[in-house]
Amino acid sequence: MTHSNNEQAYFARIRGHITELRRFLNENDSPETDDPVAWFDYIASVRVIQGNTSNDQSFLATMLAKNYLLGRFELASFDAAEKAQGAPGLDIDVQTTEGHRVIGEIKTTVPYGKNDLGANQRKTFRKDFAKLNDNMAAHKFFFVTNRRTFDIVNDRYVEEIPGVEIILLFDQ
């Protein structure tokens, strides 16, 4: 698969974070004390280097969804890095070469409960369900990256998203 310039730049940024984190960890031993100031400083440095790993994971999940969709459809175009992670709107909104709309929402969520989502998780899932239900499209997808999430959505929430395919992108 050919990656867009935006996608290549995003991969380079992630690689840069990992390289810098590796360098930091190799050059700085973790504190040998129980001093919270020392530990806070150490962990704060790691967080600054990592950047927003949630956005990185969301981008990578979007790339997994892109791979999946390219295996099923001839898409007119799909730049997974074009829309900022966390920006409002559908996570995926693309056209096939025949002009059919394909939409999707992506969740990298790990459920709080053993057999259900947590209260806030349910709320954000239902917002995504509403986006899928409120938009007309030839193909609708709800992508997840966690097996338990996939099972819970299929067991407890599938009736809330009729006509939407639930796809496990990564069996975590």
PyMOL commands that set and color helices and strands:
alter all, ss='L'
color gray80, all
select helices_A, chain A and resi 5-27+36-50+53-72+119-134+147-160
alter helices_A, ss='H'
color red, helices_A
select strands_A, chain A and resi 92-95+101-107+139-144+165-168
alter strands_A, ss='S'
color yellow, strands_A
deselect
rebuild
show_as cartoon
